[in-house]
Amino acid sequence: MTLDAVRESRPVWDPLVRVFHWSLVACVLLNLFVVEDGEWLHQWLGYGAAVLVGVRVVWGFIGSRHARFSDFFPTPRRLLQHLRALRRGDVEHHWGHNPLGGLMALALMATVLALGVTGWMQSLDAFWGVEWLQDLHEALGEALMPLVGVHAAAAIVMGRIERTRLVKAMLTGVKERY
């Protein structure tokens, strides 16, 4: 596919959204593949991830157009409309997140934030060694990885279906339709 084949492009993801995304990817991957559970680096990467999500939540209300939750909040109506269009084979174009992408973004942010909170709670005297909290933290960590896998696969598949370069857009900030 040459650049001549690009029909339309538009700046979509601002620098804060892209830095948030790739920094969160780094925190998650480092905690998954490099750092041992319970190590100080595991804890600080978790706190860093939670802070990133906190900043992103604020940006979801005051940020650029496609960063705002109002642009992609997955209401039941939006989700149903999108799912029906997919089932019919209609390709809906969304410059920002499509409704399923919005749902996934919110699910990922909620899971990372819950991991940060449950991890922090384990450091408090009131919850030190509490088994249900440790189990919840571990279950959230195990739930995060399938979510990440579905997110990554969906970015590739939906990019093909919608004829957009989603992964490239998360690097450059410019979404291209071809």
C-alpha positions, 0 to 999 in steps of 0.5 A: 500500500503506497501513500498514494492509496491513502484517501483521507487522513486526519490528526486524531490522537494528541501527544498526551493520548499517545504518551499515555498509551505507550507508557501504559503498555511499557508498565504492563509489559515490564510487570508481566515479563520482567519484574517479579511480583512484590518487588519494589519495581513491580509496585512502582510500575503499578503506581505509575500505571495508576497515575497514568490512568488518572491523568488519562481520566482527567484528559477524558474530560478536558482533552482534545476532541477524540480524547474526550469520553463524550466522543467515544463513550459506549452507550448501549445505543451506540454499541447496538448500532455498531454491532448491527452494522458489523453483522450486516457487513457495513463499515462504519467509520469513526475517526476516534474510537468505535463503540467497541474500542471505547468499551475496551479502552474503559475496561482496560483503564478500569482494570489497571486502576483497580490493580493499582488500588488493590496493590496499594491497599495490600501495603496498608496495615489494615489489609496487610496479608488479607488473602481475599485482597491478594486473590482479587489483585492476582485475578485482576492481573490475570484478567488484564492480559486477555483484555490486552490481547483482545485489544491488540488483535482488535486494533489489527482486525478492525483496522483491516475491516475499517480500512484504517491504520490504527496502530500507525495512528497510535504512533503518529497521531494521524489516522489514515483511511485507505 
